[in-house]
C-alpha cells in the first residue's frame, strides 16, 4: 500500500457547560481496553499457517495507543476565561492517517485540530495527534483500507475525544466534547471520488482526502 492513506472531515461544534454531561468517557482500564481493543467479525479469509481447509475470522487488535503530539494555546488568558453568556464558536477538523509497519501491524492516527473563537477573538487553539498500532489479521487485501480508515478510527475516537475534553478543561474552558463521527459515510464519500479509488489491478490505494 502507499506510505499513507488519509481521510479528513470538517465539523462545527458549540461548546457549553451542559452538553454531554451524562456521557461516560472510556478509560484505559475498561474491559474493551483491557482486551487490547480486539474485535472479531465474520469472514472466511484463511490465516497463513492454518491447516488447509480451515478458516479464521478476521481480527483487529490495538497493540498500543498513545498521544503522539499535543499542543494547547490559550493566547487571551486570563481575559478569555471571563464568563460570558454567549457560547464560543468551535471549529474542528479531523483527519485520519494510516501507514504500514511490520508483521501485519499498521499505525493509524487521528489528527484533530480545534479552534475556539468569540467573535474575532481567538479563545484557544488545540492540536492533537492520537495514534495506535493496530494488528490486522485475516482481512482480505482489498479490505485493508476500509479497516484502516473506518474501523480503527472508530475504536480510537472515544479516547482521542477524552484527551480533547481534558485539555480544554485544564485550559480553563468547558470540556470540548465532540459529536461522534460516521467514518463509514466519510469513507464512502471518498470512494465516490475517482481520484481516490484503488488501483484497478488490486494494488494499494493512493493518498486521498475528503
Number of C-alpha atoms within 10 A of each C-alpha: 15 12 13 16 22 23 21 21 15 12 14 14 16 14 19 15 11 9 14 13 9 7 8 9 12 14 13 11 9 11 11 14 16 11 13 16 19 17 15 11 11 9 14 14 16 19 16 11 6 10 9 8 6 10 15 18 17 19 16 23 20 23 16 14 21 14 15 13 11 16 11 18 16 18 13 12 13 9 9 18 13 9 9 9 5 10 15 20 17 20 16 18 15 17 19 25 23 26 17 18 13 8 9 11 19 20 22 26 29 26 20 22 20 21 19 24 16 15 10 6 12 17 22 22 18 18 18 23 20 24 23 24 21 26 20 21 20 19 20 15 13 13 9 17 19 15 17 25 25 20 15 28 26 17 18 20 17 19 19 23 22 18 19 24 19 15 21 22 13 12 16 15 23 18 24 25 23 22 12 10 14 11 20 16 11 17 19 13 14 19 16 10 12 8 14 18 15 17 11 8 6 9 12 18 20 17 18 17 20 16
